[in-house]
Amino acid sequence: MEFRRPAAALSVLLLTGTLQVKAEKDPHADHALMHFQTAAGPSGAMNEKLPAGEEHAKASLEKSPRHGEYLDVELGSGQKALRAWVVYPERKGKTPVVIVIHEIFGLSDWIRAVADQLAEDGFIAVAPDLICGKGPNGGCTDSIPSRDDVVKAVRGLTPEEVRARLDAVRGYALKIPAGNKKTATVGYCWGGARSFEYATKQPGLNAAIVYYGTAPDTASLSAIKAPVLGLYGEDDARVNTTIEPAAAEMKKLKKTYEVEIYKGAGHGFLRAQSGREGANLKATQAAWPQMLAFLRKHTK
């Protein structure tokens, strides 16, 4: 296991030990603000070697030359199919499939833009809308009128539902003719926690990437087969206090859990790249290529 972090972050984690921070407010409140408002600070131009930030996501999708499409992933047993956004790389050979797990805000333009960038970088990206069937008349994220209702729908998903839906998406991914039969997950905030959690449930997964998502209960980590990469902002104590216990247990179990904590970056740094006086952008510039290297190593 590799475990790299700034000295300040290390001292904080050592002091907190295994204690969990009890937020006095909704832990997603600040993230929600970023979802609907451009983060403070200069926005700058789109960097085509990185996924778009929130404010550039729609424009990035409109100019993309890649083939992206919505399709249905069947769940069976009379359930409404999941809608998923699938983007293909412009490559000659077969490639791995990365399942992109959305935040607590459902399938958004930003998540679709992240999937598009993964395709630019050589992966087939599948971004499912995990709350399909939970909206009005069995609709998906775009059928739900308010952010609060989307959040409520996502939170209403049981662990069993999440696993069954991700299993269905992975089953679809394994059948994509252009795929190489290797699959990985990458998730953000709520989706980051689900990416880590799914690795404890799906032994066939080849890699799991966690962007600023909480770690699962340590008792579940013995079931993990896939290597895990965790990417975190330094100023995100709610999430980061869960890292140390997981890291210690993964080391004890001789399993791979590589960790990076980016100095000065906050929660949701990949979305809010223009925030925190440049720290979020620096974190993104470091995290994205590190993630790509990890994926390429474990899904080739």
C-alpha positions as CSV (number, residue, x, y, z in Angstrom):
1,M,0.0,0.0,0.0
2,E,1.2,3.5,-0.8
3,F,0.0,6.3,1.5
4,R,1.2,9.8,0.6
5,R,0.0,13.0,2.2
6,P,1.2,16.4,3.4
7,A,2.6,16.5,6.9
8,A,-0.3,18.7,8.1
9,A,-2.9,16.2,7.0
10,L,-0.9,13.3,8.6
11,S,-0.9,15.1,12.0
12,V,-4.6,15.8,11.8
13,L,-5.4,12.2,11.0
14,L,-3.1,10.8,13.7
15,L,-4.8,13.1,16.2
16,T,-8.3,12.1,15.2
17,G,-7.5,8.4,15.1
18,T,-10.7,6.5,14.4
19,L,-13.1,9.1,15.7
20,Q,-15.8,10.1,13.2
21,V,-16.6,13.8,12.8
22,K,-20.3,14.5,13.5
23,A,-21.4,17.2,11.2
24,E,-23.9,19.7,12.7
25,K,-25.3,20.3,9.2
26,D,-26.0,18.4,6.1
27,P,-22.5,17.1,5.1
28,H,-23.4,17.7,1.5
29,A,-24.5,21.3,2.0
30,D,-21.3,22.9,0.8
31,H,-21.1,20.5,-2.1
32,A,-24.7,21.3,-3.0
33,L,-23.8,25.0,-3.3
34,M,-21.0,24.1,-5.7
35,H,-23.4,22.1,-7.8
36,F,-25.6,25.1,-8.5
37,Q,-23.2,28.0,-8.3
38,T,-19.8,28.5,-9.9
39,A,-17.1,28.2,-7.4
40,A,-15.3,31.4,-6.3
41,G,-12.2,32.3,-8.0
42,P,-11.1,32.7,-11.6
43,S,-12.7,30.2,-13.9
44,G,-10.0,30.2,-16.6
45,A,-10.3,28.3,-19.9
46,M,-11.1,24.6,-20.3
47,N,-8.1,22.4,-20.2
48,E,-8.7,19.7,-22.8
49,K,-6.4,17.2,-20.9
50,L,-8.6,17.4,-17.9
51,P,-12.4,16.8,-17.3
52,A,-14.3,20.1,-17.5
53,G,-15.2,21.9,-14.3
54,E,-18.8,22.5,-13.4
55,E,-19.0,25.8,-15.3
56,H,-17.6,24.3,-18.5
57,A,-19.3,20.9,-18.6
58,K,-22.1,21.7,-21.1
59,A,-19.7,23.4,-23.5
60,S,-17.3,20.5,-23.3
61,L,-20.0,18.0,-24.2
62,E,-21.2,20.2,-27.1
63,K,-17.7,20.3,-28.7
64,S,-16.8,16.7,-28.1
65,P,-16.0,14.7,-31.2
66,R,-16.6,11.4,-29.5
67,H,-19.6,9.1,-29.8
68,G,-21.8,9.4,-26.7
69,E,-25.3,8.0,-26.4
70,Y,-28.0,7.2,-23.9
71,L,-29.0,3.6,-23.6
72,D,-31.0,1.4,-21.3
73,V,-29.5,-1.2,-19.0
74,E,-32.1,-3.8,-18.1
75,L,-32.6,-4.7,-14.4
76,G,-35.1,-7.5,-14.9
77,S,-38.0,-8.6,-12.6
78,G,-40.3,-6.0,-14.1
79,Q,-38.1,-3.1,-13.0
80,K,-37.7,0.0,-15.1
81,A,-34.4,-0.1,-17.0
82,L,-31.6,2.2,-15.9
83,R,-30.6,4.9,-18.4
84,A,-26.9,5.2,-18.9
85,W,-24.6,7.6,-20.8
86,V,-22.0,5.7,-22.7
87,V,-19.0,7.3,-24.5
88,Y,-16.6,5.4,-26.7
89,P,-12.9,6.3,-27.2
90,E,-11.5,6.7,-30.7
91,R,-9.2,3.7,-30.6
92,K,-8.4,0.8,-32.8
93,G,-8.2,-2.0,-30.2
94,K,-10.4,-3.2,-27.4
95,T,-10.4,-1.1,-24.2
96,P,-11.4,-1.4,-20.5
97,V,-14.8,-0.1,-19.3
98,V,-15.0,2.4,-16.5
99,I,-18.3,2.8,-14.6
100,V,-18.7,6.4,-13.5
101,I,-20.8,6.6,-10.3
102,H,-22.5,10.0,-9.9
103,E,-22.7,12.2,-6.9
104,I,-25.7,12.6,-4.7
105,F,-27.0,15.0,-7.3
106,G,-27.7,12.2,-9.9
107,L,-26.6,12.0,-13.5
108,S,-25.6,15.6,-14.5
109,D,-23.9,17.3,-17.4
110,W,-20.8,17.4,-15.3
111,I,-20.8,13.6,-14.7
112,R,-21.4,13.1,-18.5
113,A,-18.4,15.4,-19.2
114,V,-16.2,13.4,-16.9
115,A,-17.2,10.2,-18.8
116,D,-16.4,12.0,-22.1
117,Q,-12.9,12.8,-20.8
118,L,-12.4,9.2,-19.8
119,A,-13.2,8.2,-23.3
120,E,-10.7,10.8,-24.6
121,D,-8.2,9.1,-22.4
122,G,-8.8,5.7,-23.9
123,F,-11.6,4.1,-21.9
124,I,-15.2,3.2,-22.6
125,A,-17.1,5.1,-20.0
126,V,-20.5,4.1,-18.7
127,A,-22.3,6.6,-16.4
128,P,-25.6,5.1,-15.1
129,D,-28.4,7.1,-13.7
130,L,-28.9,5.1,-10.5
131,I,-32.2,6.7,-9.5
132,C,-34.1,5.8,-12.7
133,G,-37.5,4.6,-11.7
134,K,-37.5,6.8,-8.6
135,G,-38.7,10.0,-10.3
136,P,-42.2,11.0,-11.3
137,N,-43.9,8.3,-13.4
138,G,-40.8,6.2,-13.0
139,G,-38.5,8.8,-14.4
140,C,-34.7,9.4,-13.9
141,T,-32.7,12.4,-12.6
142,D,-34.0,14.8,-15.2
143,S,-37.6,14.1,-14.3
144,I,-37.2,15.3,-10.7
145,P,-38.0,19.0,-10.3
146,S,-35.7,20.0,-7.5
147,R,-32.2,19.4,-6.1
148,D,-33.6,18.4,-2.7
149,D,-35.8,15.8,-4.3
150,V,-32.9,14.4,-6.3
151,V,-30.8,14.2,-3.1
152,K,-33.7,12.5,-1.4
153,A,-34.1,9.9,-4.2
154,V,-30.4,9.1,-4.1
155,R,-30.3,8.8,-0.4
156,G,-33.4,6.5,-0.6
157,L,-31.4,3.9,-2.5
158,T,-30.7,0.9,-0.3
159,P,-27.2,-0.8,-0.4
160,E,-28.9,-3.8,-2.0
161,E,-30.4,-1.6,-4.8
162,V,-27.1,0.1,-5.4
163,R,-25.3,-3.2,-5.7
164,A,-27.9,-4.8,-8.0
165,R,-27.9,-1.7,-10.2
166,L,-24.1,-1.6,-10.4
167,D,-24.0,-5.4,-11.1
168,A,-26.4,-4.9,-14.0
169,V,-24.3,-2.1,-15.4
170,R,-21.1,-4.1,-15.0
171,G,-22.9,-7.1,-16.7
172,Y,-23.7,-4.8,-19.6
173,A,-20.1,-3.5,-19.7
174,L,-18.7,-7.0,-19.9
175,K,-20.8,-7.6,-23.0
176,I,-19.7,-4.5,-24.9
177,P,-18.0,-5.8,-28.1
178,A,-15.3,-3.1,-28.0
179,G,-14.5,-3.8,-24.4
180,N,-11.6,-5.9,-23.2
181,K,-13.6,-7.6,-20.4
182,K,-11.9,-5.5,-17.7
183,T,-14.0,-3.2,-15.5
184,A,-13.3,-0.5,-13.0
185,T,-15.4,2.0,-11.0
186,V,-14.8,5.7,-10.3
187,G,-17.1,7.7,-8.1
188,Y,-17.4,11.2,-6.7
189,C,-18.5,12.1,-3.1
190,W,-21.6,9.8,-2.6
191,G,-20.4,7.9,-5.7
192,G,-16.9,7.7,-4.3
193,A,-18.2,6.0,-1.2
194,R,-20.2,3.7,-3.4
195,S,-17.1,2.9,-5.6
196,F,-15.2,1.8,-2.5
197,E,-18.2,-0.1,-1.1
198,Y,-18.8,-1.9,-4.4
199,A,-15.3,-3.2,-4.4
200,T,-16.2,-5.0,-1.1
201,K,-19.2,-6.7,-2.9
202,Q,-17.9,-7.4,-6.4
203,P,-14.9,-9.7,-6.6
204,G,-14.6,-9.5,-10.3
205,L,-13.9,-5.7,-10.3
206,N,-10.4,-4.9,-11.6
207,A,-10.0,-1.5,-9.9
208,A,-11.9,1.1,-7.8
209,I,-11.2,4.8,-7.7
210,V,-12.6,6.9,-4.9
211,Y,-12.8,10.7,-5.2
212,Y,-13.4,12.2,-1.8
213,G,-15.8,9.5,-0.7
214,T,-16.0,7.9,2.8
215,A,-14.4,4.5,3.3
216,P,-16.6,1.5,4.2
217,D,-16.7,-0.2,7.5
218,T,-13.3,-1.9,8.1
219,A,-15.0,-5.3,8.7
220,S,-16.0,-5.4,5.1
221,L,-12.6,-4.8,3.7
222,S,-11.4,-8.4,3.8
223,A,-13.7,-9.1,0.8
224,I,-12.0,-6.7,-1.5
225,K,-10.1,-8.1,-4.4
226,A,-9.6,-5.0,-6.5
227,P,-6.9,-2.4,-5.9
228,V,-8.3,0.9,-4.6
229,L,-7.0,4.4,-5.2
230,G,-8.3,7.2,-3.0
231,L,-8.0,10.9,-4.0
232,Y,-8.9,13.5,-1.3
233,G,-8.8,17.2,-0.6
234,E,-6.9,18.2,2.5
235,D,-9.7,20.4,3.9
236,D,-12.3,17.7,4.0
237,A,-12.3,16.3,7.6
238,R,-15.7,14.6,7.4
239,V,-14.3,12.3,4.7
240,N,-10.7,12.2,5.7
241,T,-11.3,10.8,9.2
242,T,-12.4,7.6,7.5
243,I,-9.1,7.1,5.6
244,E,-6.8,6.1,8.4
245,P,-8.8,3.2,9.8
246,A,-9.3,1.8,6.2
247,A,-5.7,2.3,5.4
248,A,-4.5,0.4,8.5
249,E,-6.9,-2.4,7.8
250,M,-6.0,-2.7,4.1
251,K,-2.3,-2.8,5.1
252,K,-3.0,-5.5,7.6
253,L,-4.8,-7.5,5.0
254,K,-2.0,-6.9,2.4
255,K,-4.4,-5.2,0.0
256,T,-3.8,-2.2,-2.2
257,Y,-5.1,1.1,-1.1
258,E,-3.2,4.0,-2.5
259,V,-4.0,7.4,-1.0
260,E,-3.3,11.0,-2.1
261,I,-4.4,14.0,-0.1
262,Y,-4.0,17.3,-1.9
263,K,-2.9,20.3,0.0
264,G,-5.4,23.1,0.4
265,A,-8.0,21.4,-1.8
266,G,-11.6,21.0,-0.6
267,H,-14.3,18.5,-1.0
268,G,-15.5,18.2,-4.6
269,F,-12.3,19.6,-6.1
270,L,-12.7,18.0,-9.5
271,R,-16.0,19.7,-10.0
272,A,-15.0,23.1,-8.5
273,Q,-11.6,23.4,-10.2
274,S,-11.8,27.2,-10.0
275,G,-12.2,27.2,-6.2
276,R,-9.9,27.6,-3.2
277,E,-7.4,30.0,-4.8
278,G,-6.0,27.5,-7.2
279,A,-5.7,24.5,-4.8
280,N,-8.6,22.6,-6.4
281,L,-7.1,23.0,-9.9
282,K,-3.7,21.8,-8.7
283,A,-5.4,18.8,-7.1
284,T,-7.2,18.1,-10.3
285,Q,-4.1,18.4,-12.4
286,A,-2.3,15.9,-10.1
287,A,-5.2,13.5,-9.5
288,W,-6.5,12.9,-13.0
289,P,-3.2,11.6,-14.5
290,Q,-2.6,9.6,-11.4
291,M,-6.0,8.0,-11.8
292,L,-5.3,7.2,-15.4
293,A,-2.0,5.6,-14.6
294,F,-3.7,3.5,-11.9
295,L,-6.5,2.4,-14.3
296,R,-4.1,1.5,-17.1
297,K,-2.0,-0.5,-14.8
298,H,-4.9,-2.6,-13.4
299,T,-7.2,-2.9,-16.5
300,K,-4.7,-3.7,-19.3
